[in-house]
Amino acid sequence: MGGHAGNLFQTGLDVSATLARYDRPTGPYNSTYISVGHGVGRMWYVSGDYSNSLSVIRFLRSDGVVIETRPWTRRFSGSANGTLSRQFSLMMVVDYTQDEGLDEIRLLTGLTYRLR
């Protein structure tokens, strides 16, 4: 179950949320995801995400997908996307993942050049 509301109550906030519950023969998969985003000025869009789950999906090289059941996993993320000019845009992401045995912080950034 999930939903999305753009410009929620005329506040300029974009809100998305999903709640997933799957029962599999190997055990349940439960997940919650919430995202809130907002345009800042004419050139930037910032968003914050939160998710938690009782399983983690891990992708293997060519072997496929493995679902690891864990007691819990929690993820907080923030991103900013900005248009620098007609041809350049910048993306920045900070991602913090936490579970029973791991705390991980990822910082990602990228620059896009438009050929047209």
Buried (B, 14 or more C-beta within 10 A) or exposed (E): EEEEEEEEEEEEBBBBBBEEEEEEEEEEBBBBBBBBBBBEEEEEBBBBBBBBBBBBEEEEEEEEEEEEEEEEBBBBBEBBBBBEEEEEBBBBBBBEBBBEEEEEEEEEEEEEEEEE
